[in-house]
Amino acid sequence: MTMTVDVSTVQRIQDLLSLLEADPEVVLTQANAPIAKLVSFKPLHVPPNGRVPNLVPNIWISDDFDDQMPEQYWNSRKL
């Protein structure tokens, strides 16, 4: 559920932050018209190996990505 708050009732930024603790989304209004939306921030957990699975959707890596290249590949290259 989204909380709606009129900006005239907010005196300090800490008041808004405390509202975000209770509700992940707060809509600020002025004269009953929405003017801004605040959402709580959840940092991305990065595992120790530095890899975040599914960070970018629709990208895939072939199952043989890290397989050794065949000798034919290396022999046919011109240096």
C-alpha positions as CSV (number, residue, x, y, z in Angstrom):
1,M,0.0,0.0,0.0
2,T,1.3,3.5,-0.9
3,M,1.3,6.2,1.7
4,T,0.3,9.8,0.6
5,V,1.7,12.8,2.4
6,D,1.1,16.5,1.7
7,V,4.4,18.4,1.6
8,S,3.0,21.1,3.8
9,T,2.9,18.7,6.7
10,V,6.6,17.6,6.4
11,Q,9.0,19.6,8.5
12,R,12.2,17.5,8.3
13,I,13.6,14.9,5.9
14,Q,13.8,12.6,8.9
15,D,10.0,12.6,9.0
16,L,9.9,11.2,5.5
17,L,12.6,8.7,6.1
18,S,10.7,7.3,9.1
19,L,7.6,7.0,6.9
20,L,9.6,4.9,4.5
21,E,10.5,2.5,7.3
22,A,6.8,1.8,7.7
23,D,5.9,1.8,4.0
24,P,8.2,1.1,1.0
25,E,6.6,3.9,-1.1
26,V,5.5,7.4,-0.1
27,V,3.8,9.8,-2.6
28,L,4.3,13.5,-1.9
29,T,1.4,15.8,-2.8
30,Q,0.8,19.5,-3.0
31,A,-2.7,20.8,-3.2
32,N,-3.9,17.2,-3.6
33,A,-1.8,16.7,-6.7
34,P,1.1,14.1,-6.7
35,I,4.5,15.8,-7.2
36,A,7.0,13.1,-6.2
37,K,7.3,9.5,-5.1
38,L,9.9,8.3,-2.6
39,V,10.8,4.6,-2.6
40,S,13.0,2.8,-0.1
41,F,16.4,1.7,-1.4
42,K,17.6,-1.8,-1.0
43,P,21.2,-2.2,-2.0
44,L,22.1,-5.0,-4.3
45,H,23.8,-7.9,-2.5
46,V,27.1,-8.7,-4.2
47,P,28.5,-12.1,-3.3
48,P,32.2,-12.4,-2.4
49,N,33.0,-13.7,-5.9
50,G,31.6,-10.4,-7.4
51,R,29.1,-12.1,-9.7
52,V,25.5,-11.2,-9.5
53,P,23.3,-13.8,-11.2
54,N,20.6,-12.6,-13.6
55,L,21.8,-9.0,-13.2
56,V,21.2,-8.3,-16.9
57,P,18.2,-10.2,-18.3
58,N,18.1,-11.9,-21.7
59,I,21.9,-12.6,-21.8
60,W,23.1,-16.1,-21.9
61,I,26.5,-17.9,-22.0
62,S,26.9,-21.0,-24.0
63,D,27.5,-24.2,-22.0
64,D,30.9,-24.6,-23.8
65,F,32.0,-21.0,-23.2
66,D,35.0,-22.0,-21.2
67,D,35.9,-25.2,-23.0
68,Q,39.3,-25.5,-24.6
69,M,39.5,-24.4,-28.3
70,P,40.2,-27.2,-30.7
71,E,43.7,-27.6,-32.2
72,Q,42.3,-26.8,-35.6
73,Y,41.4,-23.3,-34.5
74,W,44.9,-22.6,-33.3
75,N,46.6,-24.1,-36.3
76,S,44.5,-22.2,-38.8
77,R,45.2,-18.7,-37.3
78,K,47.7,-16.5,-39.1
79,L,49.9,-14.5,-36.8
